[in-house]
Amino acid sequence: MTPFDAILLFLAGFVSGAVNAVAGGGTFVTFGAMTLVGLPPIVANATSSVTQFPGYITSTLAYLDDIRHFWRQALLLCVISAFGALAGSLILLALSNPSFRALVPWLLIAATALFAAGPWLKPEAGPEHQASVGSLTGSLAQFVTSVYGGFFGAGMGVMMLATLGLTQAGDYHRLNALKNMLAVVIAAIAILVFVSGGVVAWPQAIVMIPGGALGGYAGVWIAKRVPQGVVRGFVVAVGLFLAFYYFAKG
């Protein structure tokens, strides 16, 4: 890793943390930066999961008061998410880098479209009441989402919030709290599989994590001054650039 690569990765971590704090979608930035410095796509995807994990933890901690009201009922979805993430991450490890590289542009297009549609997929705010988290439809939807999250994390948060909004009861903040809780489970299982599979680039991850932490803090300042639509447009542009980059390389 050259000094230029280290600076680029640190800045990518910073931008990713700031973007996640304002609009979400930081995975596009970290994944893109690691592929640009030469990491194979499977390694870049796995390492990106590691760099995003602290943000999932802090987002969940911010919703602890909400989570205390439904965490027992959400345990079933946590177990389902763990199995789905295990399946998705094992599928990723079973692929060769050329096979995964062929899938990446299509995954990026789908994730970018999902992210762009995010404002229209958010559940409507409703009356405050206990979330119902045990339905069969909701369980199946969460399993599919967690398989995707374990396989390729970009756009997972938007997808999960959309499916939870369609299958679970509760207002937006309660559903967002549940989404953050489940994201921690999915990311933790995927990271365990990726670490045991030896596909995490630790030097790059160590450079990016502090940048992400600083970016998350700066994101609060950015959120007060930059319209969320501008940040969302930036993330969509990055996603489309990466998709066309991989189409061109393929």
C-alpha positions as CSV (number, residue, x, y, z in Angstrom):
1,M,0.0,0.0,0.0
2,T,1.6,3.3,-1.2
3,P,1.2,6.6,0.7
4,F,-1.1,7.8,-2.0
5,D,-3.3,4.7,-1.5
6,A,-3.4,5.2,2.2
7,I,-4.4,8.9,1.8
8,L,-7.1,7.9,-0.7
9,L,-8.5,5.2,1.6
10,F,-8.5,7.5,4.6
11,L,-10.4,10.1,2.6
12,A,-12.8,7.5,1.3
13,G,-13.4,6.3,4.9
14,F,-14.1,9.9,5.9
15,V,-16.5,10.6,3.0
16,S,-18.2,7.2,3.7
17,G,-18.7,8.1,7.4
18,A,-20.1,11.5,6.5
19,V,-22.4,10.2,3.8
20,N,-23.7,7.5,6.1
21,A,-24.5,10.1,8.8
22,V,-26.4,12.3,6.3
23,A,-28.1,9.9,3.8
24,G,-26.6,6.4,3.9
25,G,-24.8,4.7,1.1
26,G,-21.2,4.9,2.3
27,T,-20.5,1.4,1.2
28,F,-20.4,2.7,-2.4
29,V,-17.5,4.9,-1.5
30,T,-15.4,2.4,0.5
31,F,-16.0,-0.4,-2.0
32,G,-15.1,1.9,-4.9
33,A,-11.9,3.2,-3.3
34,M,-10.6,-0.2,-2.5
35,T,-11.2,-1.5,-6.0
36,L,-9.4,1.6,-7.4
37,V,-6.2,0.8,-5.3
38,G,-6.2,-2.7,-6.7
39,L,-7.9,-4.9,-4.2
40,P,-9.9,-7.8,-5.8
41,P,-13.6,-7.3,-5.7
42,I,-14.3,-10.0,-3.1
43,V,-11.6,-8.6,-0.8
44,A,-12.9,-5.1,-1.3
45,N,-16.5,-6.2,-0.5
46,A,-15.4,-8.1,2.6
47,T,-13.2,-5.3,3.9
48,S,-15.9,-2.7,3.3
49,S,-18.1,-4.7,5.7
50,V,-15.5,-4.4,8.4
51,T,-15.1,-0.6,7.8
52,Q,-18.9,0.0,8.0
53,F,-19.4,-2.1,11.2
54,P,-18.6,0.6,13.8
55,G,-21.2,2.8,12.2
56,Y,-23.8,0.1,12.5
57,I,-23.0,-0.2,16.2
58,T,-23.2,3.6,16.9
59,S,-26.5,3.8,15.0
60,T,-28.0,1.0,17.0
61,L,-26.8,2.6,20.3
62,A,-28.6,5.8,19.3
63,Y,-31.9,3.9,19.3
64,L,-31.4,2.0,22.5
65,D,-34.5,3.5,24.1
66,D,-36.7,2.3,21.2
67,I,-35.0,-1.1,21.1
68,R,-35.7,-1.8,24.8
69,H,-39.4,-2.0,24.0
70,F,-39.3,-4.7,21.4
71,W,-35.9,-6.5,21.5
72,R,-37.4,-9.8,22.9
73,Q,-39.9,-10.0,20.0
74,A,-37.1,-9.1,17.5
75,L,-34.9,-12.1,18.5
76,L,-36.6,-14.3,15.9
77,L,-35.7,-11.8,13.2
78,C,-32.1,-11.6,14.6
79,V,-31.8,-15.4,14.3
80,I,-33.2,-15.3,10.7
81,S,-30.8,-12.5,9.8
82,A,-27.9,-14.5,11.2
83,F,-28.7,-17.5,9.0
84,G,-29.4,-15.3,6.0
85,A,-26.1,-13.4,6.4
86,L,-24.3,-16.7,6.9
87,A,-25.7,-18.1,3.6
88,G,-25.0,-14.9,1.7
89,S,-21.4,-14.6,2.9
90,L,-20.7,-18.3,2.2
91,I,-22.0,-17.9,-1.3
92,L,-19.7,-15.0,-1.8
93,L,-16.7,-17.0,-0.6
94,A,-17.7,-19.8,-2.9
95,L,-17.3,-17.6,-6.0
96,S,-14.1,-16.8,-7.7
97,N,-13.1,-13.2,-8.2
98,P,-13.8,-13.2,-11.9
99,S,-17.3,-14.6,-11.2
100,F,-18.0,-12.0,-8.6
101,R,-16.5,-9.3,-10.8
102,A,-19.1,-10.2,-13.5
103,L,-21.9,-9.8,-11.0
104,V,-20.6,-6.5,-9.5
105,P,-21.9,-4.0,-12.1
106,W,-25.4,-5.6,-12.0
107,L,-25.4,-5.5,-8.2
108,L,-24.2,-1.9,-8.2
109,I,-27.0,-0.9,-10.7
110,A,-29.6,-2.6,-8.6
111,A,-28.3,-1.1,-5.3
112,T,-28.0,2.4,-6.9
113,A,-31.5,2.2,-8.2
114,L,-32.7,1.1,-4.7
115,F,-30.8,3.8,-3.0
116,A,-32.1,6.5,-5.4
117,A,-35.7,5.3,-4.7
118,G,-35.1,5.3,-1.0
119,P,-37.1,8.5,-0.2
120,W,-40.2,6.9,-1.8
121,L,-39.6,3.5,-0.1
122,K,-39.5,4.9,3.5
123,P,-42.5,3.8,5.5
124,E,-45.0,6.5,6.4
125,A,-45.0,7.7,10.0
126,G,-47.8,6.2,12.0
127,P,-49.1,6.0,15.5
128,E,-46.7,4.8,18.2
129,H,-47.3,1.2,19.1
130,Q,-45.5,-2.0,19.7
131,A,-43.9,-3.4,16.5
132,S,-45.2,-6.8,15.4
133,V,-42.0,-8.6,14.4
134,G,-43.0,-12.3,14.0
135,S,-45.1,-12.6,10.9
136,L,-44.2,-15.3,8.3
137,T,-44.1,-12.8,5.4
138,G,-41.8,-10.5,7.4
139,S,-39.5,-13.4,8.3
140,L,-39.2,-14.5,4.7
141,A,-38.5,-10.9,3.5
142,Q,-35.9,-10.4,6.2
143,F,-34.2,-13.7,5.3
144,V,-33.9,-12.6,1.6
145,T,-32.6,-9.2,2.7
146,S,-30.0,-10.7,5.0
147,V,-28.8,-13.1,2.3
148,Y,-28.2,-10.0,0.1
149,G,-26.6,-8.1,3.0
150,G,-24.2,-11.0,3.7
151,F,-23.3,-11.3,0.0
152,F,-23.1,-7.6,-1.0
153,G,-23.9,-4.9,1.6
154,A,-24.4,-1.9,-0.7
155,G,-28.0,-0.7,-0.4
156,M,-28.9,-3.2,2.4
157,G,-30.2,-0.6,4.8
158,V,-32.6,0.9,2.2
159,M,-33.8,-2.5,1.2
160,M,-34.3,-3.6,4.8
161,L,-36.2,-0.4,5.8
162,A,-38.4,-0.9,2.7
163,T,-39.3,-4.5,3.5
164,L,-39.8,-3.8,7.2
165,G,-42.1,-1.0,6.3
166,L,-44.2,-3.3,4.2
167,T,-44.2,-6.3,6.7
168,Q,-44.0,-4.9,10.2
169,A,-46.0,-2.5,12.4
170,G,-44.7,0.6,14.0
171,D,-43.7,4.1,13.2
172,Y,-40.6,5.1,11.1
173,H,-38.3,5.6,14.1
174,R,-39.2,2.2,15.5
175,L,-38.7,0.5,12.2
176,N,-35.3,2.3,11.7
177,A,-34.2,1.1,15.2
178,L,-35.2,-2.5,14.2
179,K,-33.3,-2.1,10.9
180,N,-30.1,-0.9,12.7
181,M,-30.3,-3.8,15.2
182,L,-30.6,-6.3,12.4
183,A,-27.9,-4.7,10.4
184,V,-25.4,-5.3,13.3
185,V,-26.3,-9.0,13.3
186,I,-25.9,-9.3,9.5
187,A,-22.6,-7.4,9.4
188,A,-21.2,-9.3,12.4
189,I,-21.9,-12.8,10.9
190,A,-20.6,-11.7,7.5
191,I,-17.4,-10.3,9.1
192,L,-16.8,-13.6,11.0
193,V,-17.1,-15.6,7.8
194,F,-14.9,-13.2,5.8
195,V,-12.2,-13.1,8.5
196,S,-12.2,-16.9,8.8
197,G,-12.0,-17.1,5.0
198,G,-9.0,-14.8,5.0
199,V,-10.5,-12.3,2.6
200,V,-10.2,-9.1,4.7
201,A,-7.4,-6.6,3.8
202,W,-6.6,-5.5,7.3
203,P,-4.0,-2.7,6.5
204,Q,-6.6,-1.0,4.3
205,A,-9.3,-1.5,6.9
206,I,-7.2,0.0,9.7
207,V,-6.5,3.1,7.5
208,M,-10.2,3.5,6.7
209,I,-11.8,3.0,10.1
210,P,-10.5,6.2,11.7
211,G,-11.5,8.2,8.6
212,G,-15.0,6.7,8.9
213,A,-15.2,7.7,12.6
214,L,-14.1,11.3,11.8
215,G,-16.5,11.4,8.9
216,G,-19.4,10.3,11.0
217,Y,-18.7,13.1,13.4
218,A,-18.3,15.6,10.6
219,G,-21.5,14.3,9.0
220,V,-23.5,16.0,11.8
221,W,-22.0,19.4,10.7
222,I,-22.7,18.5,7.0
223,A,-26.2,17.5,7.7
224,K,-27.0,21.0,9.0
225,R,-25.5,22.7,5.9
226,V,-25.8,20.5,2.9
227,P,-29.3,19.3,1.6
228,Q,-29.7,15.6,1.9
229,G,-30.7,15.5,-1.8
230,V,-27.2,16.8,-2.8
231,V,-25.5,14.0,-0.7
232,R,-27.9,11.4,-2.1
233,G,-27.1,12.6,-5.7
234,F,-23.4,12.2,-4.9
235,V,-23.9,8.6,-3.8
236,V,-26.0,7.8,-6.8
237,A,-23.3,9.3,-9.1
238,V,-20.6,7.1,-7.3
239,G,-22.7,4.0,-7.7
240,L,-23.3,4.6,-11.4
241,F,-19.6,5.4,-12.0
242,L,-18.6,2.2,-10.3
243,A,-21.2,0.2,-12.3
244,F,-19.9,1.6,-15.6
245,Y,-16.3,1.1,-14.5
246,Y,-16.9,-2.6,-14.0
247,F,-18.9,-2.9,-17.2
248,A,-16.0,-1.3,-19.0
249,K,-13.4,-3.6,-17.3
250,G,-15.6,-6.7,-18.0
